[in-house]
Amino acid sequence: MKVNSTGRFRFERQSLALLEAALGRLEAGFTDLPPAADPPAGGARMGRVLAEVARRLQDNYPYFHPLYAGQMLKPPHPVARLAYALALWINPNNHARDGGRASSAMEQEAVAELARLFGWRRHLGHLCGGGTLANLEALWVARQLRSGGRVLASAQAHYTHQRVCGVLGLPFASVPTDERGRMDMGALERRLRAGGVGTVVATVGTTATGAVDPLPRLLQLRASFGFRLHVDAAYGGYFRLVEDLAPETRSAFHVLGRADSVVIDPHKHGLQPYGCGCVLFRDPRVGRFYRHRSPYTYFTSKALHLGEISLECSRPGAAAVALWATQRLLPLVPGGEFARALTRSRAAAVTFYERLRSDGRFIVGPPPELDIVVWAPRAARVSAASRRARRLFTEAARQGLHLAVAELPIHLFDLTGAGMAPDGATLICLRSVLMKPEHDAWLERLWERLEHATRALDRPARRGR
Ligand SMILES: Cc1ncc(COP(=O)(O)O)c(C=O)c1O
């Protein structure tokens, strides 16, 4: 993203020249092929269609810009974009080495780096379409190891767990959260004592607030009750690389590698295009559950084909190539460029939170454990604050600041301290996922727009008096 000398926004384009050069290099590997007619490319008709596509795509919020501070959306890194595009000239399929030899090897290398993030030298894992599919595979394996056992996840866990349990025919129950949005350990223990629990899903980075469930305590409970522990770190997993976290949060990341399975989504904080989730198992022997016969694939190599250890068949090799290239450029190491960008996102969230907290016009949710902030306008009662939050969302967008809205249980807010009457069980609040490192430098401009939007809310009321 660039702002040129006239102050107008422009997309970054210089890297397109790198794609052209890399394409030449790729082509050089196939010079022994006789020329073949290319599919028709270029031409005025295609230009017109592309122009129409560009026009249609204008109908989007500006996810790529720091003034978009709403949901979990950010653009892929340019190297991911280019590597993905480059791979499309081959269009490999990572189902089998027969469909994508190089990209299968690149997937295995990239996934091994993700496993090492959690301290795993041995593992079983692969990429997949996203967090939902990755969690489905983890719970599908859990079902075979804990047949009939109930799955528990916190009330703030992603809705996908309950839905996936429905698909898998697994009984599911949710565990209440504490005032910070983390799984309540007392409530969990009581539920475990009642018996019948096969798997507990801990969330490292809940979708709404970025809360991190207390893994050290969960591990103690696992030692007593013997359940399987799956960690949904789809959003938060990469924060393993960040030193500057609250001690409790940090302690969860320290022991994350003791989970039985972990999900991490490169298409959230890993700078990848959508369609890139990852499931990892600590014990590679779970590969036996995937065993199947395929009479029409797996014929050119005796080495492992990724289709032999994943539920999906065809998968984009380009996604693996993009991830491999990104991790090559930005290694997953503490203190590295990638880790520093995450640290900046978290710093932005902490600063933004403190500013909201010290401003009497707002009420804040739990302090951010990662880089997500939730807050609402203060009002005499919860219902009025919820209505005002919705209006503020719309008004902020009018001022060019794009936020998100979330409906959260009131126990995540100190209503008594704010003098607000609890006339409902939930509060509709504003939510900012500050996942672009540039947010740090843009905070002042974000705040200015929030200020204008907040003042604008009161204008019609004043006129009415
Ligand atoms: C914690 C968590 N788990 C799972 C998911 C589902 O992932 P996906 O949207 O990639 O399917 C999300 C999505 O936001 C998430 O935040």
The ligand as an ORCA input file, in Angstrom:
! r2SCAN-3c Opt
* xyz 0 1
  C     -10.441    -19.081     16.783
  C     -11.020    -19.414     15.450
  N     -11.215    -20.696     15.129
  C     -11.732    -21.065     13.939
  C     -12.102    -20.109     13.007
  C     -12.685    -20.530     11.699
  O     -11.716    -20.348     10.703
  P     -12.061    -20.197      9.164
  O     -12.885    -18.951      9.035
  O     -10.723    -20.091      8.519
  O     -12.791    -21.407      8.730
  C     -11.915    -18.754     13.306
  C     -12.309    -17.709     12.358
  O     -12.276    -16.543     12.626
  C     -11.347    -18.400     14.565
  O     -11.158    -17.117     14.895
*
